[in-house]
Amino acid sequence: MIIEEGKLTIGNVYQYYGYNAVKIVTKMDGKPVDGLDLYYDIVDDGVCTITDGYVRGLKVGTTQVYAQTLGGQEVSFTVTIRDSQEYRYNTDVLTREQEKTIKFSNVKNPTLFVGDSFFDEKNCWTSFYTDFEDLNCVSVGISGSQTSHWYDARDRLIKAWAPKNIVIHIGTNDINDNAVTLTVDQYYARITEFLETIINEYPETPVYYFGIEDRNGDQGGKNAYSSAVTEKIKNEFTKEHATFHYLDTPAIYNADPDVYVSADNIHPSKKGYEVYTKMLKECVDF
């Protein structure tokens, strides 16, 4: 238990109904602090529950919540539970869940491929199930997704599978989102905070991460950020986590993009995916 010191503030909380519970962010004098012993009074307790500092929606709606410390400080914030259809990738999640029930009903504890369009086996990695035939692999990649989207969907698309291994490609859309401009350190924090979340939730599960490859031509405006963030993940983050394995595709792709990157200047070519497959088969215990 942490005894509070300073002025307590809590931001408003938003969650998509049916998706991951959302952590309440508590701050003292503007600095994030965990472990506060708070009493929560939910005005409309039909909207949500709060357990161990996490909000989970019970229905779509908004309610005021009052939080009180042991020392008597009280602050209020709102909790809004949004309709699941407002979640940008709700259709993709529902499709993946249907596939689990129908197409992969007999699959248990697979090596699970998680992330963006690089793992979209319908449109990009179309040879995926041939490449990993009989190796108990499943892909739940969602085109366009960023780390923020996987915080919401990770229980439904990762936890539900109880994976033996987790393979991740994520971060290229975080960096190349032109609506967001961050520093190298901020992009690094954004991506590695998600990776650390997965590592902490699955401490016994090996996690394999493909680095963020450069983009070609007019798609490559943020390559300097991708390269710098990838180097930090490779040289810093990897050393801090025993179950995390960095796969250095950027070293191959960036040296010869005409061979390893497809005509769209973003995704792997056929030979690019051959590199992915070879790397994984050399190091993963499927």
Secondary structure, 3 states (H helix, E strand, C coil): CECCCCCEEECCEEEECCCCCEECCEEECCEECCCECEEEEECCCCCEEEECCEEEECCCEEEEEEEEECCCCEEEEEEEEECHHHCCCHHHHHHHHHHHHHCCCCCCCCEEEEECHHHCCCCCCCCHHHHCCCCCEEECCCCCCCHHHHHHHHHHHCHHHCCCEEEEECCHHHHCCCCCCCCHHHHHHHHHHHHHHHHHHCCCCCEEEECCCCCCHHHCCCHHHHHHHHHHHHHHHHHHCCCEEEECHHHHHCCCHHHHECCCCCCECHHHHHHHHHHHHHHCCC
